[in-house]
Amino acid sequence: MKPIALCLLLSLFATVVFAQKSDKQPNIIVVITDDQGKNDLGCEGNPIVKTPYIDQFYEESIRLTNFHVSTTCAPSRGALMTGRHTNRLNVYHTISGRSLLFEDEEILPQVLAQNGYVNGHFGKWHLGDNYPFRPMDRGFQEVVRHGGGGITQGPDYWGNDYFDDTYWHNGVLTEYEGYCTDVFFSEALRFIEENKDSPFFCYISTNAPHGPLNCPEDYLDMYKDVAGLSESHQRFYGMISNIDDNFKRLRDKLELLGLSENTILIFMSDNGTAGGNKVYDAGMSGAKGSVMEGGHRVPFYIKWPAKGIEGGKDVGQLTAHFDVLPTLVDLLDLNYTPSKKLDGKSLEPLMTDEKPEWPNRVLYVDTQRKVNLTKYKDYSVMDEKWRLVNGDALYDMDTDLKQTTNVIEHHPEVAERLALGYEKWWESIIAEKSDEKYAYIKVGTPYENPVRLMSHDILTGNLGLAWHQFGAIEPSPAAGVWKVEVMEKGTYQIKLRRFAEEADLPINATFPQAEDQRRIQKAPPASTKDDFSEAYLSLASFRETAAIPTNAKEVVFTTDLSPGKYDLEARLIDKAGKFYPAYYVYFEKIR
């Protein structure tokens, strides 16, 4: 081949390669922290917490300064994933079977997978620990996660304490070395490097700084000498500074791989602070769980240099977590037709237009935390200027961010407009509810067998502490049912336990108060109860009580079952006849 022809061929090849690279869909990384409020960052005015790397990202990004989520963690995650209000999703609580995201909801990783994305999830899920609710069942190809709503909670691997823990890697229990946040970011960085040549979605959902406030010593030491700062706040801020260092690791990796320019990077949190407002409140009232502003207005920073989404710009219009999915669909021009009506709205005009046309929206946030949805339960109706709280308090957010002065008597027409909006919104929630009111955990499938149930997901209005490993240790009384769906006819073996199998403890084990304050900021309680005498199982037409043998770790029942939806009740009964849940139930199809 002549040199000039070879040069032309190489030039053409280079042009094609460049076009392929430049046409690659952007990567998406969402970093969402747990229980970190808008007031728990240096860039938001906190004079104590050290977050230099997130602060730098704040300076470079577009900031949604009036961005809202739900007041607790699972509801926020449900809305983020679906683009729909959490009350439509069966995710309006964090326990009691009301944190299981309905399986017919189409969620962000599924939409992205249908558009050629590889999806990875690292850290907290909190939308179901069993099939078909796990992230690996919902569009994520790579998953490293803990169980339940936090490390040490009931669905988590027994004995995890943030250090050198065991997590589920694509459904397989796997031991990891190191502090939890470091592990989740390390696994995310591995995923990013392995998929750098394909468009990927990386969802890094830290459990920190959620309690228990277990913190590496070097990060705790950063705040030891701060006058007047309690040990709890030292630990809380130490966990946040550790997240900050990991955020730097993430950005350094993107730079090293040449991915920064064409990656949409988002930093946000899931609800208001879990106590940081006692040190610095960012001018707001309320914290996690509250419908006052501090309970749900959180940081949201986004940067995508290739699209011009950067530059330290504040966007003050009212926005929310369910806007994220439609925004990404719009920004990426994804092939997506919602099967259900979205509550969210694309924010692309706010990020890309100099003078965007944007209506004065009315949005709704509430704190249900009940087994069944309850109208008028702790709610706030929001537009860009006003907040109507619980129907009888109206606040002008332009002049009263702290919500100290109720002006409802001076603006009755505003209160009436917002109250009418709430009525119509609630009607839309109720009208959409189908005949199916519950999310059923499926048993007898090849996707999960045996199924490990934990009392965290018992449908009951009074779960006490039974949702936690500590509740099994105490033990904490509760009564209720799991909603299960048997998928195949067969013979099933059902094991009732007080402790998880990996704990390897007898039902009547006792042990002293844990004292390892280095790792466990809130240590497990002592257990002195050793008088469980009977186990009871009710499922379909099967009802049976069995004695608990001395030193038994479990009581085993066997029954034939046909396909169908059932209430499963499993009890441990003490010598006084008092009922407790079987905190762990292992449900296996054996024939």
ABEGO torsion letter per residue (X at the ends): XBAAAAAAAAAAAAAAAAAAAAABBBBBBBBBBBGBBAAABAAAGBAABBBAAAAAAAAABBBBABBBBBABAAAAAAAAAAGBBAAAAGBABABGGAABBBAABBBAAAAAAAAGBBBBBBEBAGAEABOAABAAAAGBABBBBBBEABBGBAABBBGBAGBGBBBBBGGBBBBBBEBAAAAAAAAAAAAAAAAAABBBBBBBBBAOABOBBBBBAAAAAAAAABBGBBAAAAAAAAAAAAAAAAAAAAAAAAAAAGAAAABBBBBBBABBBBGAAAABAGGBBEBBGBABAAAABBBBBBBBAAAGBBGGBBBABBBBAAAAAAAAAAAAGBBBBBABBBABBBAAAAAABABBBBBBBBBBBBBAGBABBBBGBGBBBBBAABBBBGGABBBBAAABAAGABBAAAABAAAAAAAAAAAAAAAAAAAAABBABABBBBBBGBAABOBBBBBAAABBBABAEAAABAAAAAOBBBBBEBBBBBBABBEBBBBBBBABBAAAGBBAABBBBBBABAAABABBBBBBABAABABBBBBBEABBBBBBBBBGBABBBBBBBBBBEBBBBBBBBBBAAGBBBBBABBBBBBAX
